[in-house]
Amino acid sequence: MSKGFAGHGTTAGRTSRRRILRLAGGALTVTALGAGLTGCEDELATGGAGSTPPPRTASPEDGKGTEDGKAPAPLWTKSTSAQTYGDNDELVAVDGVVIASGDPLAALDGATGAERWSLPGGAVPGAPLLLGAGGSTLYLASGKYDGNVIGYAPASGKETWRSHLGKEYRQPRPVAVDGTQVYVIAEILEADGSSRTNVIAALNSSTGKLAWKEQRDLGTEQNGVHAAVQGRYLVYTDFKKNLTVRDTATGKQVWTQKTTKTSYGPFVVHQDLVIVPQGQRLQAFALSDGAEKWSVEAEQFTTFREPTVLDDVLYIADSGRTLRAVEPQTGKKVWQSTALKDAGAQVPRQFVRVGSTLYGATDLDEQGGVHAIDAKTGALRWTFNDKSGDFHSWLVATDGKHVFALHGKKLHALPG
């Protein structure tokens, strides 16, 4: 599965309101999450059965679109219980199923859309769905808000693993996972039930036992954290303009530095580099010491969106609707395309790839949806939009055969 998006009414160079709401969501109380934002999501979602486009003739393969250049018809469309805030890790496809964050948490058969299993309580709104090595385990923060982190078999929904950080910590959320550990961030509770600090910890993915824990600096937050693991390095960013690297074996901080811009979305780690969009600049830093290795600049008054590395190529769009393919180790341009600008199309902020086609998901916009792009040239092939007018941003995931496009509570399966 390829991971590698945000909000509503985004304009050039400005962070979307949906993205800020998504990242800030964890700061709300449990009551507010249950009766406030979640209720708002359900109330405002406008997509209905009538919003699904009528079926066309048989869909072509490899993202080529129909003969008239239109998007292929969905293989199936299903209503879901999705409660998403527009981040990449709220939709996953693995082991024959596709799962969107929601309550109940439901796994749909990738080929037919039929429900395979359902989990009452579901996922915590705004918390990621994290897949372990090989997609064998789906790690979730407990929807019961009881301090547990739980692992499930994606194909069956059966619980396979459980861990509890301790009663002195509130609602640990998994932020990253590798072959041996699950990394979580949790609030440290004071005697009066309040919290001013938080902890980052590693849980053994076999036993559930605590491997290590480290208190983060005063003033840091447990919300708005994006993380990735590469070998011995755990890397994460947060709302406070921090880029931090820790040793996965001990939890000790290897280095940290301030970024020039607040990072609201995912970054990428590739080999020995961490690559972070910083407004008009895309910067690559060495994982070992934080030294800058290369940077790419967008045009004046434009800002980079979220990057994705697929098949050793980094894909990234900017607010000026220029799409780039870049060598992640050097920053050298593979190609640069203005096809989105030429078509008046919206900027994609999440990518997956199937064969020779790159699929990019956008924020809500009449010219947005899911773009199918030639991965070798950047040419725009077609754009799929369900015309529902739903205010949620689009999310995409792939199982290598199909492309799953989530828009609000509507999940569409497109041919890969």
Backbone torsions as a table, in degrees:
resi	resn	phi	psi	omega
1	MET	NA	139.5	177.2
2	SER	-102.7	130.0	178.0
3	LYS	-103.9	161.0	174.7
4	GLY	152.4	NA	NA
5	PHE	NA	-170.4	-153.4
6	ALA	-149.5	-158.4	-131.8
7	GLY	-73.2	-147.8	-170.3
8	HIS	-127.9	133.8	177.9
9	GLY	63.8	41.3	179.0
10	THR	-73.3	135.4	174.4
11	THR	-112.4	166.9	-174.5
12	ALA	-55.7	127.7	173.4
13	GLY	76.4	9.5	-176.0
14	ARG	-126.7	136.6	179.7
15	THR	-71.1	135.8	-176.2
16	SER	-71.4	150.8	177.8
17	ARG	-64.6	-38.1	179.6
18	ARG	-61.8	-41.1	-179.3
19	ARG	-62.6	-43.6	-180.0
20	ILE	-64.1	-41.9	177.6
21	LEU	-61.5	-41.7	-179.3
22	ARG	-61.8	-47.2	-175.9
23	LEU	-72.8	-29.4	179.3
24	ALA	-85.2	-9.5	-173.4
25	GLY	-56.7	-36.7	-177.7
26	GLY	-67.6	-15.3	-179.1
27	ALA	-79.2	-13.0	179.9
28	LEU	-76.7	159.8	176.9
29	THR	-71.9	164.8	178.8
30	VAL	-59.4	-39.6	-179.8
31	THR	-62.3	-44.0	-179.4
32	ALA	-65.5	-38.0	178.9
33	LEU	-63.5	-42.2	-175.7
34	GLY	-75.2	-41.7	-172.5
35	ALA	-106.6	-10.7	-175.9
36	GLY	-103.3	-81.4	-175.1
37	LEU	-62.9	-42.2	-178.3
38	THR	-62.2	-43.9	177.8
39	GLY	-61.9	-38.3	179.5
40	CYS	-64.1	-41.4	178.6
41	GLU	-57.3	-48.4	-176.3
42	ASP	-66.5	-39.2	-175.4
43	GLU	-68.7	-36.9	-173.2
44	LEU	-90.0	-16.1	-179.1
45	ALA	-63.9	126.6	-172.9
46	THR	-110.8	-9.3	-178.1
47	GLY	-65.5	131.7	178.0
48	GLY	-131.2	-179.9	-177.3
49	ALA	-59.1	-33.2	-178.0
50	GLY	-73.4	-7.0	-177.5
51	SER	-85.3	-10.1	-178.4
52	THR	-75.2	129.9	-179.5
53	PRO	-61.0	147.6	177.6
54	PRO	-66.1	145.4	-179.3
55	PRO	-60.4	143.4	174.7
56	ARG	-105.3	-163.0	176.1
57	THR	-71.2	176.4	-176.5
58	ALA	-53.3	136.8	-175.6
59	SER	-79.5	140.2	177.4
60	PRO	-74.1	167.3	-178.9
61	GLU	-96.9	167.4	173.5
62	ASP	58.0	36.1	171.0
63	GLY	63.8	21.8	-175.3
64	LYS	-78.0	-19.8	-178.6
65	GLY	81.2	-179.7	179.4
66	THR	-81.6	173.3	-177.2
67	GLU	-62.6	-29.1	179.5
68	ASP	-88.9	11.2	176.4
69	GLY	80.5	7.7	179.2
70	LYS	-86.5	163.5	178.4
71	ALA	-66.6	146.9	175.2
72	PRO	-67.3	155.2	176.2
73	ALA	-69.7	147.3	175.9
74	PRO	-60.9	144.9	172.8
75	LEU	-68.6	-36.3	172.1
76	TRP	-159.5	157.7	176.5
77	THR	-135.0	131.0	-178.9
78	LYS	-131.5	145.8	169.3
79	SER	-79.3	141.6	-176.9
80	THR	-128.4	175.3	175.4
81	SER	-94.6	19.1	-171.4
82	ALA	-56.0	136.6	172.1
83	GLN	-131.3	91.6	-172.2
84	THR	-120.4	157.4	179.3
85	TYR	-119.0	9.1	172.1
86	GLY	92.5	21.0	177.7
87	ASP	-103.9	155.2	-170.9
88	ASN	-60.4	-29.8	-172.2
89	ASP	-90.7	21.9	178.7
90	GLU	-103.6	1.6	176.1
91	LEU	-141.6	123.8	-179.8
92	VAL	-132.9	150.1	175.4
93	ALA	-129.6	122.0	-176.3
94	VAL	-162.6	149.3	171.6
95	ASP	54.2	35.8	176.2
96	GLY	84.9	2.4	-178.8
97	VAL	-129.0	159.7	173.2
98	VAL	-123.6	135.0	-172.8
99	ILE	-131.1	128.1	174.8
100	ALA	-112.4	139.0	179.6
101	SER	-58.3	129.3	-179.1
102	GLY	178.1	-178.4	178.5
103	ASP	-136.2	113.3	-0.1
104	PRO	-70.8	156.7	175.8
105	LEU	-81.1	118.4	-173.8
106	ALA	-120.1	139.8	174.7
107	ALA	-106.7	124.6	179.7
108	LEU	-106.0	142.8	177.2
109	ASP	-62.5	127.5	-175.3
110	GLY	-63.7	-30.9	-176.6
111	ALA	-83.1	-34.7	-172.1
112	THR	-117.6	-21.0	-175.2
113	GLY	85.0	-1.4	178.7
114	ALA	-68.6	144.5	-179.5
115	GLU	-72.3	127.8	177.5
116	ARG	-89.8	-44.9	178.1
117	TRP	-158.7	163.2	-178.8
118	SER	-141.6	140.0	-177.4
119	LEU	-120.3	105.6	177.1
120	PRO	-59.8	145.2	-176.4
121	GLY	92.7	-38.9	171.1
122	GLY	58.6	-154.6	-178.4
123	ALA	-95.8	152.3	175.0
124	VAL	-67.8	126.0	-179.9
125	PRO	-55.3	128.4	179.5
126	GLY	89.6	-14.2	178.2
127	ALA	-86.7	148.2	-174.6
128	PRO	-76.6	157.6	166.0
129	LEU	-97.7	111.7	-174.4
130	LEU	-109.1	129.5	178.3
131	LEU	-99.6	132.5	176.7
132	GLY	-74.9	-178.7	-177.6
133	ALA	-56.2	129.8	179.7
134	GLY	72.8	5.3	-179.8
135	GLY	72.0	19.1	-175.1
136	SER	-75.2	-24.0	-176.6
137	THR	-138.3	138.0	174.2
138	LEU	-104.8	118.1	-176.8
139	TYR	-100.0	132.3	-177.3
140	LEU	-135.0	147.3	163.7
141	ALA	-72.4	138.3	-176.0
142	SER	-60.7	129.1	176.9
143	GLY	-72.0	-7.9	176.8
144	LYS	-88.6	-2.4	-180.0
145	TYR	54.3	42.7	-177.8
146	ASP	-106.5	11.7	177.5
147	GLY	86.4	2.1	-179.6
148	ASN	-89.6	150.0	166.1
149	VAL	-116.2	129.3	-169.4
150	ILE	-125.9	143.2	175.7
151	GLY	-110.2	138.6	-179.9
152	TYR	-127.7	151.5	171.0
153	ALA	-77.9	118.9	-174.5
154	PRO	-59.3	-36.4	-175.4
155	ALA	-71.0	-31.2	-174.0
156	SER	-116.0	-20.8	-175.6
157	GLY	79.7	6.8	179.9
158	LYS	-75.5	137.4	176.6
159	GLU	-69.8	131.6	-178.5
160	THR	-122.8	-9.8	-173.5
161	TRP	-161.5	146.9	178.4
162	ARG	-152.7	143.0	177.8
163	SER	-146.4	153.7	179.4
164	HIS	-136.7	121.7	-174.7
165	LEU	-69.6	-34.7	-179.4
166	GLY	143.1	154.8	-176.3
167	LYS	-68.4	-18.8	-179.6
168	GLU	-81.5	2.8	179.8
169	TYR	-123.4	144.9	-178.1
170	ARG	-109.9	129.5	172.4
171	GLN	43.2	69.6	175.1
172	PRO	-63.7	136.9	178.3
173	ARG	-119.0	128.0	175.7
174	PRO	-68.1	137.4	-179.8
175	VAL	-120.4	-19.2	179.8
176	ALA	-161.7	160.6	179.7
177	VAL	-150.4	145.5	172.7
178	ASP	-130.7	-159.6	-175.7
179	GLY	-72.0	-15.4	-175.4
180	THR	-128.4	-17.9	-173.3
181	GLN	-140.8	153.3	172.3
182	VAL	-112.7	127.2	-175.2
183	TYR	-102.7	129.8	-175.6
184	VAL	-129.3	156.1	172.2
185	ILE	-124.1	135.9	-177.4
186	ALA	-145.0	153.7	174.8
187	GLU	-74.2	143.7	173.0
188	ILE	-94.0	121.4	-175.8
189	LEU	-80.9	136.9	171.8
190	GLU	-88.8	172.7	-177.8
191	ALA	-61.3	-31.2	-178.3
192	ASP	-89.7	7.9	178.6
193	GLY	88.3	-3.2	177.7
194	SER	-85.9	176.3	178.0
195	SER	-147.6	133.2	177.9
196	ARG	-120.5	-11.1	-177.9
197	THR	-136.0	168.3	178.1
198	ASN	-141.1	166.0	-175.4
199	VAL	-126.0	146.8	169.8
200	ILE	-112.3	136.5	-172.4
201	ALA	-142.9	160.0	176.2
202	ALA	-118.2	130.3	178.2
203	LEU	-112.4	134.7	-180.0
204	ASN	-65.9	126.2	-175.4
205	SER	-78.7	-2.8	173.6
206	SER	-98.0	-48.5	-173.6
207	THR	-100.5	-21.0	-174.7
208	GLY	82.2	-3.5	-178.2
209	LYS	-74.0	152.7	178.7
210	LEU	-69.6	126.0	176.7
211	ALA	-90.2	-43.7	175.5
212	TRP	-165.5	161.6	173.0
213	LYS	-147.1	144.7	-178.9
214	GLU	-136.8	130.8	176.7
215	GLN	-75.8	132.0	177.4
216	ARG	-82.2	164.1	-175.2
217	ASP	-62.4	148.8	175.3
218	LEU	-59.5	134.2	-179.2
219	GLY	100.7	-17.4	174.3
220	THR	-76.5	160.8	-177.6
221	GLU	-121.0	155.7	177.9
222	GLN	-87.0	-6.0	-179.8
223	ASN	-102.0	160.5	177.3
224	GLY	71.7	20.8	-178.6
225	VAL	-94.5	130.0	169.3
226	HIS	-116.9	137.7	-172.6
227	ALA	-139.5	157.9	175.7
228	ALA	-151.9	156.0	179.6
229	VAL	-122.3	137.0	174.3
230	GLN	-141.9	105.8	180.0
231	GLY	60.1	-120.7	-177.3
232	ARG	-88.0	6.2	-174.7
233	TYR	-115.3	129.9	169.2
234	LEU	-105.5	122.4	-173.8
235	VAL	-118.7	137.2	175.9
236	TYR	-152.1	155.2	174.6
237	THR	-121.3	164.8	178.6
238	ASP	-150.0	-179.3	-178.7
239	PHE	-64.0	-20.9	-173.5
240	LYS	-90.3	20.2	178.9
241	LYS	62.8	33.0	177.8
242	ASN	-100.6	135.0	168.5
243	LEU	-117.9	114.2	-169.8
244	THR	-126.9	140.8	176.6
245	VAL	-124.9	129.4	177.2
246	ARG	-121.2	157.7	175.8
247	ASP	-78.9	124.6	-176.4
248	THR	-68.5	-22.7	-178.5
249	ALA	-79.8	-33.0	-173.9
250	THR	-120.1	-21.2	-174.6
251	GLY	85.0	-6.4	-178.4
252	LYS	-68.0	142.5	-178.8
253	GLN	-70.5	125.3	176.6
254	VAL	-83.2	-47.5	173.3
255	TRP	-165.5	160.6	173.9
256	THR	-148.3	149.7	177.2
257	GLN	-153.1	157.4	177.7
258	LYS	-81.0	137.6	173.8
259	THR	-90.6	160.7	-176.5
260	THR	-77.3	-24.2	179.7
261	LYS	-131.1	153.6	174.1
262	THR	-67.8	132.7	179.5
263	SER	-95.9	108.7	-178.4
264	TYR	-92.2	-11.2	-174.8
265	GLY	-133.7	-175.0	-178.3
266	PRO	-65.8	155.0	170.5
267	PHE	-118.2	-175.6	176.2
268	VAL	-129.8	149.6	171.9
269	VAL	-117.5	128.2	-179.6
270	HIS	-137.9	119.3	-177.8
271	GLN	53.1	-112.9	-175.9
272	ASP	-104.3	19.8	-176.4
273	LEU	-126.3	149.7	165.9
274	VAL	-114.2	130.6	-172.5
275	ILE	-119.3	120.3	-170.6
276	VAL	-127.5	128.5	173.1
277	PRO	-74.7	132.5	-177.3
278	GLN	-131.7	72.6	-178.7
279	GLY	67.2	-117.9	-178.0
280	GLN	-77.4	-10.8	-177.5
281	ARG	-115.8	144.3	169.4
282	LEU	-110.5	118.7	-172.1
283	GLN	-118.6	142.1	176.4
284	ALA	-116.0	128.5	-178.7
285	PHE	-120.0	147.6	176.0
286	ALA	-69.7	132.1	178.5
287	LEU	-63.6	-30.1	-173.9
288	SER	-72.1	-35.3	-174.3
289	ASP	-143.8	-1.3	178.1
290	GLY	83.1	6.2	179.2
291	ALA	-68.3	137.6	178.4
292	GLU	-72.2	131.0	-177.9
293	LYS	-105.0	-34.4	175.1
294	TRP	-163.0	164.1	174.8
295	SER	-149.3	153.2	176.8
296	VAL	-127.2	137.7	-179.5
297	GLU	-111.8	136.9	173.0
298	ALA	-83.9	174.1	177.9
299	GLU	-66.3	160.3	-179.0
300	GLN	-57.1	138.8	178.2
301	PHE	70.7	12.9	174.0
302	THR	-116.1	153.1	-178.5
303	THR	-129.1	148.1	179.4
304	PHE	-77.2	144.7	171.5
305	ARG	-91.7	-161.1	-175.9
306	GLU	-77.4	137.5	178.5
307	PRO	-90.6	158.3	173.8
308	THR	-141.3	136.5	173.3
309	VAL	-106.5	121.9	179.2
310	LEU	-133.2	126.2	179.4
311	ASP	52.7	43.6	175.5
312	ASP	64.6	24.4	172.9
313	VAL	-127.6	134.5	177.4
314	LEU	-94.0	126.4	177.4
315	TYR	-112.3	135.7	-179.8
316	ILE	-156.0	141.9	176.0
317	ALA	-112.3	160.7	174.7
318	ASP	-122.6	171.0	-175.1
319	SER	-67.2	-15.4	174.7
320	GLY	-84.0	4.7	177.7
321	ARG	67.9	32.1	168.6
322	THR	-97.0	133.0	179.5
323	LEU	-109.5	133.5	-177.7
324	ARG	-123.8	145.7	165.7
325	ALA	-114.7	127.2	-170.5
326	VAL	-132.3	144.6	171.5
327	GLU	-71.7	117.1	-173.4
328	PRO	-67.3	-23.4	-179.3
329	GLN	-82.3	-22.8	-174.7
330	THR	-122.5	-21.1	-174.7
331	GLY	82.2	2.5	-178.7
332	LYS	-72.7	142.7	-177.9
333	LYS	-71.8	130.5	169.9
334	VAL	-89.1	-50.3	170.6
335	TRP	-156.6	163.1	177.5
336	GLN	-138.9	130.2	-172.6
337	SER	-127.1	139.2	173.4
338	THR	-109.3	19.6	-177.2
339	ALA	-60.0	-36.9	179.0
340	LEU	-65.8	-43.9	179.1
341	LYS	-64.1	-42.3	-178.5
342	ASP	-63.3	-33.3	-178.6
343	ALA	-90.2	-3.2	-175.6
344	GLY	67.0	27.7	-175.5
345	ALA	-86.9	155.5	-179.6
346	GLN	-75.3	158.3	-176.0
347	VAL	-79.0	126.8	174.6
348	PRO	-77.9	150.0	-179.1
349	ARG	-131.9	4.4	174.4
350	GLN	-147.1	139.9	-176.7
351	PHE	-131.5	144.7	163.7
352	VAL	-134.6	161.3	-178.6
353	ARG	-131.3	136.1	172.4
354	VAL	-132.1	117.5	-177.7
355	GLY	60.4	-127.7	-177.3
356	SER	-93.6	9.8	-176.0
357	THR	-114.5	131.8	174.6
358	LEU	-100.2	128.1	180.0
359	TYR	-109.2	127.3	-177.6
360	GLY	-121.2	129.2	179.4
361	ALA	-97.7	141.7	-175.2
362	THR	-116.5	175.6	166.8
363	ASP	-72.7	177.8	176.5
364	LEU	-67.8	128.5	176.5
365	ASP	-170.8	147.2	179.3
366	GLU	-60.1	-28.8	178.6
367	GLN	-99.7	15.8	180.0
368	GLY	-106.0	-161.4	-176.8
369	GLY	124.7	-130.2	175.0
370	VAL	-118.6	116.1	177.9
371	HIS	-88.2	137.6	168.7
372	ALA	-102.0	121.3	-171.2
373	ILE	-126.1	139.1	174.7
374	ASP	-65.8	117.1	-174.2
375	ALA	-69.0	-16.4	-177.9
376	LYS	-95.6	-18.6	-175.8
377	THR	-129.6	-21.3	-175.9
378	GLY	86.6	4.3	178.8
379	ALA	-67.6	138.9	178.9
380	LEU	-84.4	121.7	-178.9
381	ARG	-89.9	-48.8	179.1
382	TRP	-166.8	168.3	176.6
383	THR	-131.2	129.1	175.7
384	PHE	-98.9	128.1	175.7
385	ASN	-141.2	132.9	-176.6
386	ASP	-82.7	-1.8	175.6
387	LYS	61.0	21.9	-178.1
388	SER	-78.7	-24.2	-175.6
389	GLY	76.8	7.3	179.2
390	ASP	-58.8	140.5	-173.4
391	PHE	-80.8	-8.4	179.5
392	HIS	-70.9	153.0	171.6
393	SER	-76.6	162.3	178.7
394	TRP	-83.9	147.7	173.2
395	LEU	-128.7	146.3	177.7
396	VAL	-130.5	151.4	172.9
397	ALA	-151.0	161.7	179.4
398	THR	-142.1	148.9	171.8
399	ASP	-104.3	11.3	-178.5
400	GLY	92.4	-16.3	179.0
401	LYS	-115.0	-41.6	-179.1
402	HIS	-119.5	159.5	172.5
403	VAL	-113.5	123.3	-177.9
404	PHE	-102.0	125.3	-176.7
405	ALA	-117.8	116.7	179.6
406	LEU	-103.4	129.7	177.3
407	HIS	-136.6	104.5	-174.4
408	GLY	64.6	-117.9	179.8
409	LYS	-105.7	8.4	178.6
410	LYS	-103.0	125.3	178.5
411	LEU	-113.7	123.5	-178.2
412	HIS	-112.8	138.7	172.9
413	ALA	-104.6	117.4	179.2
414	LEU	-104.9	148.2	177.2
415	PRO	-66.6	140.4	179.2
416	GLY	-85.3	NA	NA
